[in-house]
Amino acid sequence: LAQKVQTRTYTPGDLLIMAGEVSQELFILQSGSVRSVADDGSPLRDTILGEGCFFGELCFLEIGSKRTASIQCVEFCTAIVLTIEAFTQLGLSGLLYEMRMEAQSLLDMGDQSL
């Protein structure tokens, strides 16, 4: 898997992902920081994500879904990017299926508690 991941570098102000786009990538921050932003660039929350944090998991686990937020680089950052294609090329489709099923069961449990 390590040979199939991509490493991307971003500068402050860069958008790593944009709300509304369809994608199949999961981002893991290796260094730096990012935040979710509105269309006008204003922060959506006071939360800053840093090293070790991940985002984009919904599109990664639910193929065809759209990004729910834009993510902007705050400090120079490096992200490891996992793609569905990498899992498929390595014959890990079964693992990906199990991850999807576990995520769905967690969502279902959350729905029951509402």
Phi and psi restraints in degrees (range 20) as a CNS / XPLOR table:
assign (resid 1 and name C) (resid 2 and name N)
       (resid 2 and name CA) (resid 2 and name C) 1.0 -60.1 20.0 2
assign (resid 2 and name N) (resid 2 and name CA)
       (resid 2 and name C) (resid 3 and name N) 1.0 -29.5 20.0 2
assign (resid 2 and name C) (resid 3 and name N)
       (resid 3 and name CA) (resid 3 and name C) 1.0 -78.2 20.0 2
assign (resid 3 and name N) (resid 3 and name CA)
       (resid 3 and name C) (resid 4 and name N) 1.0 -16.9 20.0 2
assign (resid 3 and name C) (resid 4 and name N)
       (resid 4 and name CA) (resid 4 and name C) 1.0 -100.7 20.0 2
assign (resid 4 and name N) (resid 4 and name CA)
       (resid 4 and name C) (resid 5 and name N) 1.0 -14.4 20.0 2
assign (resid 4 and name C) (resid 5 and name N)
       (resid 5 and name CA) (resid 5 and name C) 1.0 -75.9 20.0 2
assign (resid 5 and name N) (resid 5 and name CA)
       (resid 5 and name C) (resid 6 and name N) 1.0 156.0 20.0 2
assign (resid 5 and name C) (resid 6 and name N)
       (resid 6 and name CA) (resid 6 and name C) 1.0 -106.4 20.0 2
assign (resid 6 and name N) (resid 6 and name CA)
       (resid 6 and name C) (resid 7 and name N) 1.0 147.9 20.0 2
assign (resid 6 and name C) (resid 7 and name N)
       (resid 7 and name CA) (resid 7 and name C) 1.0 -115.1 20.0 2
assign (resid 7 and name N) (resid 7 and name CA)
       (resid 7 and name C) (resid 8 and name N) 1.0 127.4 20.0 2
assign (resid 7 and name C) (resid 8 and name N)
       (resid 8 and name CA) (resid 8 and name C) 1.0 -124.3 20.0 2
assign (resid 8 and name N) (resid 8 and name CA)
       (resid 8 and name C) (resid 9 and name N) 1.0 144.8 20.0 2
assign (resid 8 and name C) (resid 9 and name N)
       (resid 9 and name CA) (resid 9 and name C) 1.0 -115.6 20.0 2
assign (resid 9 and name N) (resid 9 and name CA)
       (resid 9 and name C) (resid 10 and name N) 1.0 138.7 20.0 2
assign (resid 9 and name C) (resid 10 and name N)
       (resid 10 and name CA) (resid 10 and name C) 1.0 -129.8 20.0 2
assign (resid 10 and name N) (resid 10 and name CA)
       (resid 10 and name C) (resid 11 and name N) 1.0 151.6 20.0 2
assign (resid 10 and name C) (resid 11 and name N)
       (resid 11 and name CA) (resid 11 and name C) 1.0 -108.5 20.0 2
assign (resid 11 and name N) (resid 11 and name CA)
       (resid 11 and name C) (resid 12 and name N) 1.0 157.8 20.0 2
assign (resid 11 and name C) (resid 12 and name N)
       (resid 12 and name CA) (resid 12 and name C) 1.0 -51.5 20.0 2
assign (resid 12 and name N) (resid 12 and name CA)
       (resid 12 and name C) (resid 13 and name N) 1.0 132.3 20.0 2
assign (resid 12 and name C) (resid 13 and name N)
       (resid 13 and name CA) (resid 13 and name C) 1.0 98.0 20.0 2
assign (resid 13 and name N) (resid 13 and name CA)
       (resid 13 and name C) (resid 14 and name N) 1.0 -22.0 20.0 2
assign (resid 13 and name C) (resid 14 and name N)
       (resid 14 and name CA) (resid 14 and name C) 1.0 -64.0 20.0 2
assign (resid 14 and name N) (resid 14 and name CA)
       (resid 14 and name C) (resid 15 and name N) 1.0 144.5 20.0 2
assign (resid 14 and name C) (resid 15 and name N)
       (resid 15 and name CA) (resid 15 and name C) 1.0 -94.7 20.0 2
assign (resid 15 and name N) (resid 15 and name CA)
       (resid 15 and name C) (resid 16 and name N) 1.0 124.4 20.0 2
assign (resid 15 and name C) (resid 16 and name N)
       (resid 16 and name CA) (resid 16 and name C) 1.0 -81.6 20.0 2
assign (resid 16 and name N) (resid 16 and name CA)
       (resid 16 and name C) (resid 17 and name N) 1.0 -41.5 20.0 2
assign (resid 16 and name C) (resid 17 and name N)
       (resid 17 and name CA) (resid 17 and name C) 1.0 -140.1 20.0 2
assign (resid 17 and name N) (resid 17 and name CA)
       (resid 17 and name C) (resid 18 and name N) 1.0 155.9 20.0 2
assign (resid 17 and name C) (resid 18 and name N)
       (resid 18 and name CA) (resid 18 and name C) 1.0 -120.5 20.0 2
assign (resid 18 and name N) (resid 18 and name CA)
       (resid 18 and name C) (resid 19 and name N) 1.0 136.2 20.0 2
assign (resid 18 and name C) (resid 19 and name N)
       (resid 19 and name CA) (resid 19 and name C) 1.0 -55.8 20.0 2
assign (resid 19 and name N) (resid 19 and name CA)
       (resid 19 and name C) (resid 20 and name N) 1.0 137.6 20.0 2
assign (resid 19 and name C) (resid 20 and name N)
       (resid 20 and name CA) (resid 20 and name C) 1.0 94.0 20.0 2
assign (resid 20 and name N) (resid 20 and name CA)
       (resid 20 and name C) (resid 21 and name N) 1.0 -18.2 20.0 2
assign (resid 20 and name C) (resid 21 and name N)
       (resid 21 and name CA) (resid 21 and name C) 1.0 -77.6 20.0 2
assign (resid 21 and name N) (resid 21 and name CA)
       (resid 21 and name C) (resid 22 and name N) 1.0 150.2 20.0 2
assign (resid 21 and name C) (resid 22 and name N)
       (resid 22 and name CA) (resid 22 and name C) 1.0 -95.9 20.0 2
assign (resid 22 and name N) (resid 22 and name CA)
       (resid 22 and name C) (resid 23 and name N) 1.0 129.8 20.0 2
assign (resid 22 and name C) (resid 23 and name N)
       (resid 23 and name CA) (resid 23 and name C) 1.0 -150.3 20.0 2
assign (resid 23 and name N) (resid 23 and name CA)
       (resid 23 and name C) (resid 24 and name N) 1.0 167.7 20.0 2
assign (resid 23 and name C) (resid 24 and name N)
       (resid 24 and name CA) (resid 24 and name C) 1.0 -133.2 20.0 2
assign (resid 24 and name N) (resid 24 and name CA)
       (resid 24 and name C) (resid 25 and name N) 1.0 42.1 20.0 2
assign (resid 24 and name C) (resid 25 and name N)
       (resid 25 and name CA) (resid 25 and name C) 1.0 -121.6 20.0 2
assign (resid 25 and name N) (resid 25 and name CA)
       (resid 25 and name C) (resid 26 and name N) 1.0 144.5 20.0 2
assign (resid 25 and name C) (resid 26 and name N)
       (resid 26 and name CA) (resid 26 and name C) 1.0 -117.0 20.0 2
assign (resid 26 and name N) (resid 26 and name CA)
       (resid 26 and name C) (resid 27 and name N) 1.0 130.2 20.0 2
assign (resid 26 and name C) (resid 27 and name N)
       (resid 27 and name CA) (resid 27 and name C) 1.0 -106.2 20.0 2
assign (resid 27 and name N) (resid 27 and name CA)
       (resid 27 and name C) (resid 28 and name N) 1.0 135.8 20.0 2
assign (resid 27 and name C) (resid 28 and name N)
       (resid 28 and name CA) (resid 28 and name C) 1.0 -125.2 20.0 2
assign (resid 28 and name N) (resid 28 and name CA)
       (resid 28 and name C) (resid 29 and name N) 1.0 121.5 20.0 2
assign (resid 28 and name C) (resid 29 and name N)
       (resid 29 and name CA) (resid 29 and name C) 1.0 -75.0 20.0 2
assign (resid 29 and name N) (resid 29 and name CA)
       (resid 29 and name C) (resid 30 and name N) 1.0 123.5 20.0 2
assign (resid 29 and name C) (resid 30 and name N)
       (resid 30 and name CA) (resid 30 and name C) 1.0 -89.8 20.0 2
assign (resid 30 and name N) (resid 30 and name CA)
       (resid 30 and name C) (resid 31 and name N) 1.0 -33.8 20.0 2
assign (resid 30 and name C) (resid 31 and name N)
       (resid 31 and name CA) (resid 31 and name C) 1.0 -159.2 20.0 2
assign (resid 31 and name N) (resid 31 and name CA)
       (resid 31 and name C) (resid 32 and name N) 1.0 162.9 20.0 2
assign (resid 31 and name C) (resid 32 and name N)
       (resid 32 and name CA) (resid 32 and name C) 1.0 85.0 20.0 2
assign (resid 32 and name N) (resid 32 and name CA)
       (resid 32 and name C) (resid 33 and name N) 1.0 -164.8 20.0 2
assign (resid 32 and name C) (resid 33 and name N)
       (resid 33 and name CA) (resid 33 and name C) 1.0 -149.2 20.0 2
assign (resid 33 and name N) (resid 33 and name CA)
       (resid 33 and name C) (resid 34 and name N) 1.0 155.4 20.0 2
assign (resid 33 and name C) (resid 34 and name N)
       (resid 34 and name CA) (resid 34 and name C) 1.0 -140.7 20.0 2
assign (resid 34 and name N) (resid 34 and name CA)
       (resid 34 and name C) (resid 35 and name N) 1.0 167.7 20.0 2
assign (resid 34 and name C) (resid 35 and name N)
       (resid 35 and name CA) (resid 35 and name C) 1.0 -147.8 20.0 2
assign (resid 35 and name N) (resid 35 and name CA)
       (resid 35 and name C) (resid 36 and name N) 1.0 158.4 20.0 2
assign (resid 35 and name C) (resid 36 and name N)
       (resid 36 and name CA) (resid 36 and name C) 1.0 -83.4 20.0 2
assign (resid 36 and name N) (resid 36 and name CA)
       (resid 36 and name C) (resid 37 and name N) 1.0 141.0 20.0 2
assign (resid 36 and name C) (resid 37 and name N)
       (resid 37 and name CA) (resid 37 and name C) 1.0 -134.5 20.0 2
assign (resid 37 and name N) (resid 37 and name CA)
       (resid 37 and name C) (resid 38 and name N) 1.0 155.3 20.0 2
assign (resid 37 and name C) (resid 38 and name N)
       (resid 38 and name CA) (resid 38 and name C) 1.0 -80.0 20.0 2
assign (resid 38 and name N) (resid 38 and name CA)
       (resid 38 and name C) (resid 39 and name N) 1.0 174.7 20.0 2
assign (resid 38 and name C) (resid 39 and name N)
       (resid 39 and name CA) (resid 39 and name C) 1.0 -57.1 20.0 2
assign (resid 39 and name N) (resid 39 and name CA)
       (resid 39 and name C) (resid 40 and name N) 1.0 -31.8 20.0 2
assign (resid 39 and name C) (resid 40 and name N)
       (resid 40 and name CA) (resid 40 and name C) 1.0 -85.7 20.0 2
assign (resid 40 and name N) (resid 40 and name CA)
       (resid 40 and name C) (resid 41 and name N) 1.0 2.1 20.0 2
assign (resid 40 and name C) (resid 41 and name N)
       (resid 41 and name CA) (resid 41 and name C) 1.0 91.4 20.0 2
assign (resid 41 and name N) (resid 41 and name CA)
       (resid 41 and name C) (resid 42 and name N) 1.0 -4.2 20.0 2
assign (resid 41 and name C) (resid 42 and name N)
       (resid 42 and name CA) (resid 42 and name C) 1.0 -77.5 20.0 2
assign (resid 42 and name N) (resid 42 and name CA)
       (resid 42 and name C) (resid 43 and name N) 1.0 144.5 20.0 2
assign (resid 42 and name C) (resid 43 and name N)
       (resid 43 and name CA) (resid 43 and name C) 1.0 -60.9 20.0 2
assign (resid 43 and name N) (resid 43 and name CA)
       (resid 43 and name C) (resid 44 and name N) 1.0 138.9 20.0 2
assign (resid 43 and name C) (resid 44 and name N)
       (resid 44 and name CA) (resid 44 and name C) 1.0 -82.4 20.0 2
assign (resid 44 and name N) (resid 44 and name CA)
       (resid 44 and name C) (resid 45 and name N) 1.0 -32.4 20.0 2
assign (resid 44 and name C) (resid 45 and name N)
       (resid 45 and name CA) (resid 45 and name C) 1.0 -140.1 20.0 2
assign (resid 45 and name N) (resid 45 and name CA)
       (resid 45 and name C) (resid 46 and name N) 1.0 169.1 20.0 2
assign (resid 45 and name C) (resid 46 and name N)
       (resid 46 and name CA) (resid 46 and name C) 1.0 -82.2 20.0 2
assign (resid 46 and name N) (resid 46 and name CA)
       (resid 46 and name C) (resid 47 and name N) 1.0 0.6 20.0 2
assign (resid 46 and name C) (resid 47 and name N)
       (resid 47 and name CA) (resid 47 and name C) 1.0 -79.4 20.0 2
assign (resid 47 and name N) (resid 47 and name CA)
       (resid 47 and name C) (resid 48 and name N) 1.0 131.0 20.0 2
assign (resid 47 and name C) (resid 48 and name N)
       (resid 48 and name CA) (resid 48 and name C) 1.0 -112.9 20.0 2
assign (resid 48 and name N) (resid 48 and name CA)
       (resid 48 and name C) (resid 49 and name N) 1.0 129.1 20.0 2
assign (resid 48 and name C) (resid 49 and name N)
       (resid 49 and name CA) (resid 49 and name C) 1.0 -94.4 20.0 2
assign (resid 49 and name N) (resid 49 and name CA)
       (resid 49 and name C) (resid 50 and name N) 1.0 137.9 20.0 2
assign (resid 49 and name C) (resid 50 and name N)
       (resid 50 and name CA) (resid 50 and name C) 1.0 -126.9 20.0 2
assign (resid 50 and name N) (resid 50 and name CA)
       (resid 50 and name C) (resid 51 and name N) 1.0 -163.1 20.0 2
assign (resid 50 and name C) (resid 51 and name N)
       (resid 51 and name CA) (resid 51 and name C) 1.0 -47.9 20.0 2
assign (resid 51 and name N) (resid 51 and name CA)
       (resid 51 and name C) (resid 52 and name N) 1.0 130.3 20.0 2
assign (resid 51 and name C) (resid 52 and name N)
       (resid 52 and name CA) (resid 52 and name C) 1.0 89.8 20.0 2
assign (resid 52 and name N) (resid 52 and name CA)
       (resid 52 and name C) (resid 53 and name N) 1.0 -15.3 20.0 2
assign (resid 52 and name C) (resid 53 and name N)
       (resid 53 and name CA) (resid 53 and name C) 1.0 -76.2 20.0 2
assign (resid 53 and name N) (resid 53 and name CA)
       (resid 53 and name C) (resid 54 and name N) 1.0 155.6 20.0 2
assign (resid 53 and name C) (resid 54 and name N)
       (resid 54 and name CA) (resid 54 and name C) 1.0 -132.0 20.0 2
assign (resid 54 and name N) (resid 54 and name CA)
       (resid 54 and name C) (resid 55 and name N) 1.0 158.8 20.0 2
assign (resid 54 and name C) (resid 55 and name N)
       (resid 55 and name CA) (resid 55 and name C) 1.0 -157.5 20.0 2
assign (resid 55 and name N) (resid 55 and name CA)
       (resid 55 and name C) (resid 56 and name N) 1.0 163.8 20.0 2
assign (resid 55 and name C) (resid 56 and name N)
       (resid 56 and name CA) (resid 56 and name C) 1.0 89.9 20.0 2
assign (resid 56 and name N) (resid 56 and name CA)
       (resid 56 and name C) (resid 57 and name N) 1.0 8.3 20.0 2
assign (resid 56 and name C) (resid 57 and name N)
       (resid 57 and name CA) (resid 57 and name C) 1.0 -67.1 20.0 2
assign (resid 57 and name N) (resid 57 and name CA)
       (resid 57 and name C) (resid 58 and name N) 1.0 -29.0 20.0 2
assign (resid 57 and name C) (resid 58 and name N)
       (resid 58 and name CA) (resid 58 and name C) 1.0 -64.9 20.0 2
assign (resid 58 and name N) (resid 58 and name CA)
       (resid 58 and name C) (resid 59 and name N) 1.0 -45.5 20.0 2
assign (resid 58 and name C) (resid 59 and name N)
       (resid 59 and name CA) (resid 59 and name C) 1.0 -69.3 20.0 2
assign (resid 59 and name N) (resid 59 and name CA)
       (resid 59 and name C) (resid 60 and name N) 1.0 -30.7 20.0 2
assign (resid 59 and name C) (resid 60 and name N)
       (resid 60 and name CA) (resid 60 and name C) 1.0 -69.0 20.0 2
assign (resid 60 and name N) (resid 60 and name CA)
       (resid 60 and name C) (resid 61 and name N) 1.0 -40.8 20.0 2
assign (resid 60 and name C) (resid 61 and name N)
       (resid 61 and name CA) (resid 61 and name C) 1.0 -88.7 20.0 2
assign (resid 61 and name N) (resid 61 and name CA)
       (resid 61 and name C) (resid 62 and name N) 1.0 -24.8 20.0 2
assign (resid 61 and name C) (resid 62 and name N)
       (resid 62 and name CA) (resid 62 and name C) 1.0 -119.5 20.0 2
assign (resid 62 and name N) (resid 62 and name CA)
       (resid 62 and name C) (resid 63 and name N) 1.0 87.1 20.0 2
assign (resid 62 and name C) (resid 63 and name N)
       (resid 63 and name CA) (resid 63 and name C) 1.0 -56.9 20.0 2
assign (resid 63 and name N) (resid 63 and name CA)
       (resid 63 and name C) (resid 64 and name N) 1.0 133.9 20.0 2
assign (resid 63 and name C) (resid 64 and name N)
       (resid 64 and name CA) (resid 64 and name C) 1.0 93.0 20.0 2
assign (resid 64 and name N) (resid 64 and name CA)
       (resid 64 and name C) (resid 65 and name N) 1.0 -9.0 20.0 2
assign (resid 64 and name C) (resid 65 and name N)
       (resid 65 and name CA) (resid 65 and name C) 1.0 -78.0 20.0 2
assign (resid 65 and name N) (resid 65 and name CA)
       (resid 65 and name C) (resid 66 and name N) 1.0 157.9 20.0 2
assign (resid 65 and name C) (resid 66 and name N)
       (resid 66 and name CA) (resid 66 and name C) 1.0 -97.5 20.0 2
assign (resid 66 and name N) (resid 66 and name CA)
       (resid 66 and name C) (resid 67 and name N) 1.0 150.8 20.0 2
assign (resid 66 and name C) (resid 67 and name N)
       (resid 67 and name CA) (resid 67 and name C) 1.0 -61.7 20.0 2
assign (resid 67 and name N) (resid 67 and name CA)
       (resid 67 and name C) (resid 68 and name N) 1.0 137.8 20.0 2
assign (resid 67 and name C) (resid 68 and name N)
       (resid 68 and name CA) (resid 68 and name C) 1.0 -94.6 20.0 2
assign (resid 68 and name N) (resid 68 and name CA)
       (resid 68 and name C) (resid 69 and name N) 1.0 -12.1 20.0 2
assign (resid 68 and name C) (resid 69 and name N)
       (resid 69 and name CA) (resid 69 and name C) 1.0 -152.0 20.0 2
assign (resid 69 and name N) (resid 69 and name CA)
       (resid 69 and name C) (resid 70 and name N) 1.0 157.1 20.0 2
assign (resid 69 and name C) (resid 70 and name N)
       (resid 70 and name CA) (resid 70 and name C) 1.0 -92.7 20.0 2
assign (resid 70 and name N) (resid 70 and name CA)
       (resid 70 and name C) (resid 71 and name N) 1.0 144.5 20.0 2
assign (resid 70 and name C) (resid 71 and name N)
       (resid 71 and name CA) (resid 71 and name C) 1.0 -119.8 20.0 2
assign (resid 71 and name N) (resid 71 and name CA)
       (resid 71 and name C) (resid 72 and name N) 1.0 125.9 20.0 2
assign (resid 71 and name C) (resid 72 and name N)
       (resid 72 and name CA) (resid 72 and name C) 1.0 -115.8 20.0 2
assign (resid 72 and name N) (resid 72 and name CA)
       (resid 72 and name C) (resid 73 and name N) 1.0 140.0 20.0 2
assign (resid 72 and name C) (resid 73 and name N)
       (resid 73 and name CA) (resid 73 and name C) 1.0 -70.7 20.0 2
assign (resid 73 and name N) (resid 73 and name CA)
       (resid 73 and name C) (resid 74 and name N) 1.0 131.2 20.0 2
assign (resid 73 and name C) (resid 74 and name N)
       (resid 74 and name CA) (resid 74 and name C) 1.0 -99.5 20.0 2
assign (resid 74 and name N) (resid 74 and name CA)
       (resid 74 and name C) (resid 75 and name N) 1.0 -51.8 20.0 2
assign (resid 74 and name C) (resid 75 and name N)
       (resid 75 and name CA) (resid 75 and name C) 1.0 -117.5 20.0 2
assign (resid 75 and name N) (resid 75 and name CA)
       (resid 75 and name C) (resid 76 and name N) 1.0 151.8 20.0 2
assign (resid 75 and name C) (resid 76 and name N)
       (resid 76 and name CA) (resid 76 and name C) 1.0 -41.8 20.0 2
assign (resid 76 and name N) (resid 76 and name CA)
       (resid 76 and name C) (resid 77 and name N) 1.0 130.8 20.0 2
assign (resid 76 and name C) (resid 77 and name N)
       (resid 77 and name CA) (resid 77 and name C) 1.0 -140.2 20.0 2
assign (resid 77 and name N) (resid 77 and name CA)
       (resid 77 and name C) (resid 78 and name N) 1.0 157.0 20.0 2
assign (resid 77 and name C) (resid 78 and name N)
       (resid 78 and name CA) (resid 78 and name C) 1.0 -122.7 20.0 2
assign (resid 78 and name N) (resid 78 and name CA)
       (resid 78 and name C) (resid 79 and name N) 1.0 131.5 20.0 2
assign (resid 78 and name C) (resid 79 and name N)
       (resid 79 and name CA) (resid 79 and name C) 1.0 -124.2 20.0 2
assign (resid 79 and name N) (resid 79 and name CA)
       (resid 79 and name C) (resid 80 and name N) 1.0 140.4 20.0 2
assign (resid 79 and name C) (resid 80 and name N)
       (resid 80 and name CA) (resid 80 and name C) 1.0 -91.3 20.0 2
assign (resid 80 and name N) (resid 80 and name CA)
       (resid 80 and name C) (resid 81 and name N) 1.0 131.4 20.0 2
assign (resid 80 and name C) (resid 81 and name N)
       (resid 81 and name CA) (resid 81 and name C) 1.0 -118.0 20.0 2
assign (resid 81 and name N) (resid 81 and name CA)
       (resid 81 and name C) (resid 82 and name N) 1.0 120.4 20.0 2
assign (resid 81 and name C) (resid 82 and name N)
       (resid 82 and name CA) (resid 82 and name C) 1.0 -99.9 20.0 2
assign (resid 82 and name N) (resid 82 and name CA)
       (resid 82 and name C) (resid 83 and name N) 1.0 138.1 20.0 2
assign (resid 82 and name C) (resid 83 and name N)
       (resid 83 and name CA) (resid 83 and name C) 1.0 -119.4 20.0 2
assign (resid 83 and name N) (resid 83 and name CA)
       (resid 83 and name C) (resid 84 and name N) 1.0 156.9 20.0 2
assign (resid 83 and name C) (resid 84 and name N)
       (resid 84 and name CA) (resid 84 and name C) 1.0 -60.3 20.0 2
assign (resid 84 and name N) (resid 84 and name CA)
       (resid 84 and name C) (resid 85 and name N) 1.0 -39.5 20.0 2
assign (resid 84 and name C) (resid 85 and name N)
       (resid 85 and name CA) (resid 85 and name C) 1.0 -57.4 20.0 2
assign (resid 85 and name N) (resid 85 and name CA)
       (resid 85 and name C) (resid 86 and name N) 1.0 -40.8 20.0 2
assign (resid 85 and name C) (resid 86 and name N)
       (resid 86 and name CA) (resid 86 and name C) 1.0 -62.4 20.0 2
assign (resid 86 and name N) (resid 86 and name CA)
       (resid 86 and name C) (resid 87 and name N) 1.0 -43.6 20.0 2
assign (resid 86 and name C) (resid 87 and name N)
       (resid 87 and name CA) (resid 87 and name C) 1.0 -61.2 20.0 2
assign (resid 87 and name N) (resid 87 and name CA)
       (resid 87 and name C) (resid 88 and name N) 1.0 -42.6 20.0 2
assign (resid 87 and name C) (resid 88 and name N)
       (resid 88 and name CA) (resid 88 and name C) 1.0 -65.8 20.0 2
assign (resid 88 and name N) (resid 88 and name CA)
       (resid 88 and name C) (resid 89 and name N) 1.0 -45.9 20.0 2
assign (resid 88 and name C) (resid 89 and name N)
       (resid 89 and name CA) (resid 89 and name C) 1.0 -60.6 20.0 2
assign (resid 89 and name N) (resid 89 and name CA)
       (resid 89 and name C) (resid 90 and name N) 1.0 -30.8 20.0 2
assign (resid 89 and name C) (resid 90 and name N)
       (resid 90 and name CA) (resid 90 and name C) 1.0 -91.2 20.0 2
assign (resid 90 and name N) (resid 90 and name CA)
       (resid 90 and name C) (resid 91 and name N) 1.0 4.6 20.0 2
assign (resid 90 and name C) (resid 91 and name N)
       (resid 91 and name CA) (resid 91 and name C) 1.0 71.9 20.0 2
assign (resid 91 and name N) (resid 91 and name CA)
       (resid 91 and name C) (resid 92 and name N) 1.0 27.0 20.0 2
assign (resid 91 and name C) (resid 92 and name N)
       (resid 92 and name CA) (resid 92 and name C) 1.0 -102.1 20.0 2
assign (resid 92 and name N) (resid 92 and name CA)
       (resid 92 and name C) (resid 93 and name N) 1.0 22.7 20.0 2
assign (resid 92 and name C) (resid 93 and name N)
       (resid 93 and name CA) (resid 93 and name C) 1.0 -60.4 20.0 2
assign (resid 93 and name N) (resid 93 and name CA)
       (resid 93 and name C) (resid 94 and name N) 1.0 -35.5 20.0 2
assign (resid 93 and name C) (resid 94 and name N)
       (resid 94 and name CA) (resid 94 and name C) 1.0 -62.5 20.0 2
assign (resid 94 and name N) (resid 94 and name CA)
       (resid 94 and name C) (resid 95 and name N) 1.0 -42.4 20.0 2
assign (resid 94 and name C) (resid 95 and name N)
       (resid 95 and name CA) (resid 95 and name C) 1.0 -63.3 20.0 2
assign (resid 95 and name N) (resid 95 and name CA)
       (resid 95 and name C) (resid 96 and name N) 1.0 -42.3 20.0 2
assign (resid 95 and name C) (resid 96 and name N)
       (resid 96 and name CA) (resid 96 and name C) 1.0 -62.6 20.0 2
assign (resid 96 and name N) (resid 96 and name CA)
       (resid 96 and name C) (resid 97 and name N) 1.0 -40.4 20.0 2
assign (resid 96 and name C) (resid 97 and name N)
       (resid 97 and name CA) (resid 97 and name C) 1.0 -60.8 20.0 2
assign (resid 97 and name N) (resid 97 and name CA)
       (resid 97 and name C) (resid 98 and name N) 1.0 -45.3 20.0 2
assign (resid 97 and name C) (resid 98 and name N)
       (resid 98 and name CA) (resid 98 and name C) 1.0 -61.9 20.0 2
assign (resid 98 and name N) (resid 98 and name CA)
       (resid 98 and name C) (resid 99 and name N) 1.0 -39.9 20.0 2
assign (resid 98 and name C) (resid 99 and name N)
       (resid 99 and name CA) (resid 99 and name C) 1.0 -62.6 20.0 2
assign (resid 99 and name N) (resid 99 and name CA)
       (resid 99 and name C) (resid 100 and name N) 1.0 -42.0 20.0 2
assign (resid 99 and name C) (resid 100 and name N)
       (resid 100 and name CA) (resid 100 and name C) 1.0 -63.5 20.0 2
assign (resid 100 and name N) (resid 100 and name CA)
       (resid 100 and name C) (resid 101 and name N) 1.0 -43.0 20.0 2
assign (resid 100 and name C) (resid 101 and name N)
       (resid 101 and name CA) (resid 101 and name C) 1.0 -65.1 20.0 2
assign (resid 101 and name N) (resid 101 and name CA)
       (resid 101 and name C) (resid 102 and name N) 1.0 -40.2 20.0 2
assign (resid 101 and name C) (resid 102 and name N)
       (resid 102 and name CA) (resid 102 and name C) 1.0 -65.9 20.0 2
assign (resid 102 and name N) (resid 102 and name CA)
       (resid 102 and name C) (resid 103 and name N) 1.0 -42.6 20.0 2
assign (resid 102 and name C) (resid 103 and name N)
       (resid 103 and name CA) (resid 103 and name C) 1.0 -62.0 20.0 2
assign (resid 103 and name N) (resid 103 and name CA)
       (resid 103 and name C) (resid 104 and name N) 1.0 -41.1 20.0 2
assign (resid 103 and name C) (resid 104 and name N)
       (resid 104 and name CA) (resid 104 and name C) 1.0 -64.9 20.0 2
assign (resid 104 and name N) (resid 104 and name CA)
       (resid 104 and name C) (resid 105 and name N) 1.0 -40.5 20.0 2
assign (resid 104 and name C) (resid 105 and name N)
       (resid 105 and name CA) (resid 105 and name C) 1.0 -66.0 20.0 2
assign (resid 105 and name N) (resid 105 and name CA)
       (resid 105 and name C) (resid 106 and name N) 1.0 -35.5 20.0 2
assign (resid 105 and name C) (resid 106 and name N)
       (resid 106 and name CA) (resid 106 and name C) 1.0 -66.3 20.0 2
assign (resid 106 and name N) (resid 106 and name CA)
       (resid 106 and name C) (resid 107 and name N) 1.0 -39.8 20.0 2
assign (resid 106 and name C) (resid 107 and name N)
       (resid 107 and name CA) (resid 107 and name C) 1.0 -64.1 20.0 2
assign (resid 107 and name N) (resid 107 and name CA)
       (resid 107 and name C) (resid 108 and name N) 1.0 -42.9 20.0 2
assign (resid 107 and name C) (resid 108 and name N)
       (resid 108 and name CA) (resid 108 and name C) 1.0 -61.7 20.0 2
assign (resid 108 and name N) (resid 108 and name CA)
       (resid 108 and name C) (resid 109 and name N) 1.0 -41.7 20.0 2
assign (resid 108 and name C) (resid 109 and name N)
       (resid 109 and name CA) (resid 109 and name C) 1.0 -63.1 20.0 2
assign (resid 109 and name N) (resid 109 and name CA)
       (resid 109 and name C) (resid 110 and name N) 1.0 -38.3 20.0 2
assign (resid 109 and name C) (resid 110 and name N)
       (resid 110 and name CA) (resid 110 and name C) 1.0 -65.3 20.0 2
assign (resid 110 and name N) (resid 110 and name CA)
       (resid 110 and name C) (resid 111 and name N) 1.0 -38.1 20.0 2
assign (resid 110 and name C) (resid 111 and name N)
       (resid 111 and name CA) (resid 111 and name C) 1.0 -65.0 20.0 2
assign (resid 111 and name N) (resid 111 and name CA)
       (resid 111 and name C) (resid 112 and name N) 1.0 -35.5 20.0 2
assign (resid 111 and name C) (resid 112 and name N)
       (resid 112 and name CA) (resid 112 and name C) 1.0 -69.8 20.0 2
assign (resid 112 and name N) (resid 112 and name CA)
       (resid 112 and name C) (resid 113 and name N) 1.0 -27.7 20.0 2
assign (resid 112 and name C) (resid 113 and name N)
       (resid 113 and name CA) (resid 113 and name C) 1.0 -83.1 20.0 2
assign (resid 113 and name N) (resid 113 and name CA)
       (resid 113 and name C) (resid 114 and name N) 1.0 -5.9 20.0 2
